Amino acid sequence: MTSFGFFLSCEEFTPQQLIEQARLAEQAGFTELAISDHFHPWNDAQGSSPFVWSVIGALAQVTDLPVTTLVTCPTVRLHPAVTAQAAATSSVLTDGRFALGVGTGEALNEHILGDRWPEYDVRAEMLEESVEVMRALFTGEQVSHHGRHYTVEDARLYTAPERPVPIHVSGFGPRSARLAGRIGDGFVTMQPDEGLVRTFRESGGGDKPVLGGLKVCWSPDREWAVKTVHRLWPSELLPGELAQVLPTPRHFEQASELVTEEQVAEAIVCGDDAQQHLDAVRQYVDAGFDHVFVGQIGQHYQGFFDFYRDRVLPGLRGA
């Protein structure tokens, strides 16, 4: 049965707002949380980007909901050994209710130390090696690793998880879906693409979980909602690999000048039509997703939670 969670957007909301949203999500009937892991927001209008591991520590104190990062890049900005320590501590703080979503990352966040931004095949190779390193460290044993991309010497996590942290691998095309099937404990993808889900399952994923979701903008004023999405998240409509290769929020702002309000109105659920919200989420259920996370764009999130509690979540659960 599909579970429905709330997506916490670190790019748009302050740490205090994220913590408030987690409480409201639990009260509204969402059963889990996902949270983004960014160094930069996608554009200056979003205006936020706290360190995700500090936020997860705070979330562990205010809610019992499971938490998953969607997604962390454990290859460039953070070494996989450091990521493993952060994930292990998060697992301990949440009593084992933490999962690590990982991906090959975006230049937007990973170029900041001046490292070269590799092509996809190299990044995928780095991700596979980083997963190997993290899994070894999650055992709590002393680990030394001398690989093509990473070196670890005599490292041990003394605050180790009781059981290995699940590692869900993100992807947006067939190659990454096959990689997730081969090395992941689950698959993360953000489009309700039944074909990608099938590729993951046929490439070794089997019955492992598939996670994904969507952003919406609830408001009683649909025109306001469309304008809000166009101002804050036009990057959602950028095509191809732009999201992986553009290096700064300013570059995303420049590319997003090509996105119109009409395109936003057509592509993203805006307003308070419950059927539209239900239909959008059900696309993921129908495509075979096990976990679907919904994020609210804009500051009307109290109304969003009331709306989903009363009119959307009961319909999704067959009430």
Disulfide bonds with the S-S distance in Angstrom:
none
